[in-house]
Amino acid sequence: MPKTFKNIGELTNEWSQAIVAEIYKKSQELAPVKSGKLKSSGNFKYGASGGGKVSYTAPHADKIGNNASRSQSSTAKVASSRRTLRSGKNVMVRNYTRRVPKKTNKTPSQTSKSNFLDRATIEVMTNSKLLERLWLQVGGGSTPVIESKE
Protein backbone atom coordinates (compact mmCIF):
# COMPACT_ATOMS: atom_id res chain seq x y z
CA MET A 1 0.00 0.00 0.00
CA PRO A 2 1.45 3.41 -0.96
CA LYS A 3 2.59 5.72 1.82
CA THR A 4 1.30 9.27 2.05
CA PHE A 5 3.72 12.19 2.27
CA LYS A 6 3.08 15.89 2.94
CA ASN A 7 5.26 16.99 0.03
CA ILE A 8 7.84 15.71 -2.45
CA GLY A 9 10.67 16.94 -0.20
CA GLU A 10 9.54 14.63 2.60
CA LEU A 11 9.58 11.68 0.20
CA THR A 12 13.03 12.45 -1.23
CA ASN A 13 14.46 13.09 2.26
CA GLU A 14 13.29 9.68 3.40
CA TRP A 15 14.74 8.10 0.24
CA SER A 16 18.12 9.79 0.70
CA GLN A 17 18.23 8.59 4.31
CA ALA A 18 17.57 5.04 3.10
CA ILE A 19 20.51 5.45 0.70
CA VAL A 20 22.79 6.62 3.56
CA ALA A 21 21.82 3.55 5.60
CA GLU A 22 22.60 1.34 2.59
CA ILE A 23 26.02 3.00 2.11
CA TYR A 24 26.78 2.36 5.79
CA LYS A 25 25.75 -1.28 5.44
CA LYS A 26 27.97 -1.71 2.36
CA SER A 27 30.92 0.05 4.04
CA GLN A 28 30.63 -2.40 6.94
CA GLU A 29 30.97 -5.26 4.44
CA LEU A 30 34.01 -3.67 2.76
CA ALA A 31 35.83 -2.41 5.89
CA PRO A 32 39.14 -4.21 6.43
CA VAL A 33 39.24 -6.23 9.65
CA LYS A 34 42.28 -7.00 11.78
CA SER A 35 41.22 -6.23 15.33
CA GLY A 36 37.64 -5.13 14.57
CA LYS A 37 38.15 -1.63 16.00
CA LEU A 38 37.64 0.11 12.66
CA LYS A 39 34.42 -1.72 11.88
CA SER A 40 33.01 -1.17 15.37
CA SER A 41 33.81 2.56 15.20
CA GLY A 42 31.50 3.05 12.20
CA ASN A 43 28.23 4.93 12.47
CA PHE A 44 25.87 7.06 10.47
CA LYS A 45 23.65 10.01 11.27
CA TYR A 46 20.70 11.37 9.37
CA GLY A 47 20.66 15.04 8.46
CA ALA A 48 17.84 17.29 9.65
CA SER A 49 16.64 17.92 6.09
CA GLY A 50 17.41 14.52 4.58
CA GLY A 51 20.60 12.73 3.67
CA GLY A 52 23.16 12.02 6.32
CA LYS A 53 26.78 11.15 7.03
CA VAL A 54 28.69 7.88 7.37
CA SER A 55 31.86 8.06 9.47
CA TYR A 56 34.44 5.89 11.17
CA THR A 57 36.13 7.20 14.33
CA ALA A 58 38.91 4.67 14.94
CA PRO A 59 42.33 6.38 15.20
CA HIS A 60 43.53 4.71 11.99
CA ALA A 61 40.33 5.35 10.00
CA ASP A 62 41.82 8.36 8.19
CA LYS A 63 44.62 6.21 6.82
CA ILE A 64 42.32 3.43 5.68
CA GLY A 65 39.11 4.92 4.39
CA ASN A 66 37.61 8.15 5.62
CA ASN A 67 40.16 10.50 4.11
CA ALA A 68 42.25 8.21 1.95
CA SER A 69 41.61 10.28 -1.17
CA ARG A 70 42.83 13.55 0.34
CA SER A 71 46.05 14.94 -0.98
CA GLN A 72 49.02 14.52 1.32
CA SER A 73 52.75 14.98 0.87
CA SER A 74 55.95 14.16 2.65
CA THR A 75 59.54 15.30 2.38
CA ALA A 76 62.65 13.40 1.38
CA LYS A 77 66.30 14.38 1.88
CA VAL A 78 68.40 14.10 -1.26
CA ALA A 79 72.17 13.81 -0.84
CA SER A 80 73.01 14.84 -4.41
CA SER A 81 71.69 14.79 -7.94
CA ARG A 82 72.46 16.19 -11.36
CA ARG A 83 70.27 18.89 -12.89
CA THR A 84 70.25 20.29 -16.35
CA LEU A 85 69.81 24.05 -16.51
CA ARG A 86 67.86 25.79 -19.29
CA SER A 87 71.14 26.71 -20.88
CA GLY A 88 71.94 22.99 -21.24
CA LYS A 89 74.68 22.97 -18.62
CA ASN A 90 74.74 20.06 -16.11
CA VAL A 91 75.27 20.97 -12.46
CA MET A 92 75.54 18.92 -9.26
CA VAL A 93 73.05 19.79 -6.51
CA ARG A 94 73.80 18.52 -2.99
CA ASN A 95 71.95 18.17 0.30
CA TYR A 96 68.46 19.47 -0.26
CA THR A 97 64.98 18.52 0.89
CA ARG A 98 62.43 17.61 -1.73
CA ARG A 99 58.65 17.58 -1.30
CA VAL A 100 57.19 14.29 -2.54
CA PRO A 101 53.42 14.22 -3.17
CA LYS A 102 51.63 11.02 -2.28
CA LYS A 103 49.41 9.49 -4.92
CA THR A 104 45.76 10.42 -4.64
CA ASN A 105 42.60 9.16 -6.23
CA LYS A 106 41.84 11.56 -9.05
CA THR A 107 38.35 10.23 -9.78
CA PRO A 108 35.93 8.16 -7.71
CA SER A 109 36.15 5.33 -10.26
CA GLN A 110 39.86 4.96 -9.48
CA THR A 111 39.53 4.40 -5.74
CA SER A 112 42.21 2.45 -3.99
CA LYS A 113 41.51 -0.90 -2.38
CA SER A 114 41.95 0.62 1.05
CA ASN A 115 39.36 3.36 0.56
CA PHE A 116 36.38 1.21 1.48
CA LEU A 117 34.05 4.13 2.19
CA ASP A 118 34.41 5.58 -1.32
CA ARG A 119 33.97 2.10 -2.79
CA ALA A 120 30.80 1.56 -0.76
CA THR A 121 29.35 4.89 -1.94
CA ILE A 122 30.13 4.16 -5.58
CA GLU A 123 28.72 0.63 -5.40
CA VAL A 124 25.44 1.85 -3.91
CA MET A 125 25.00 4.93 -6.11
CA THR A 126 25.72 3.04 -9.35
CA ASN A 127 23.37 0.15 -8.57
CA SER A 128 20.11 1.24 -10.23
CA LYS A 129 18.21 -1.86 -9.08
CA LEU A 130 19.15 -1.17 -5.46
CA LEU A 131 18.13 2.50 -5.76
CA GLU A 132 14.81 1.50 -7.32
CA ARG A 133 14.22 -1.06 -4.54
CA LEU A 134 14.89 1.63 -1.91
CA TRP A 135 12.48 4.00 -3.69
CA LEU A 136 9.74 1.36 -3.69
CA GLN A 137 10.46 0.54 -0.06
CA VAL A 138 10.27 4.18 1.05
CA GLY A 139 7.21 5.02 -1.06
CA GLY A 140 5.33 1.86 -0.15
CA GLY A 141 4.99 0.98 -3.83
CA SER A 142 5.58 2.41 -7.27
CA THR A 143 3.25 5.39 -6.75
CA PRO A 144 3.65 7.12 -3.37
CA VAL A 145 0.89 9.62 -2.53
CA ILE A 146 1.59 13.31 -1.95
CA GLU A 147 -1.14 15.04 0.10
CA SER A 148 -2.97 17.79 -1.63
CA LYS A 149 -3.68 21.08 0.20
CA GLU A 150 -7.10 21.48 -1.39
Sequence and secondary structure as in RCSB ss.txt:
>XXXX:A:sequence
MPKTFKNIGELTNEWSQAIVAEIYKKSQELAPVKSGKLKSSGNFKYGASGGGKVSYTAPHADKIGNNASRSQSST
AKVASSRRTLRSGKNVMVRNYTRRVPKKTNKTPSQTSKSNFLDRATIEVMTNSKLLERLWLQVGGGSTPVIESKE
>XXXX:A:secstr
   EESSHHHHHHHHHHHHHHHHHHHHHHHS  SSSHHHHTEEEEE TTS EEEEE STTHHHHTTTTTS  EEE
EEEEEEEEE TTS EEEEEEEEEEEE    SSGGG  TT HHHHHHHHHHT HHHHHHHHHHHHTSSS EE    
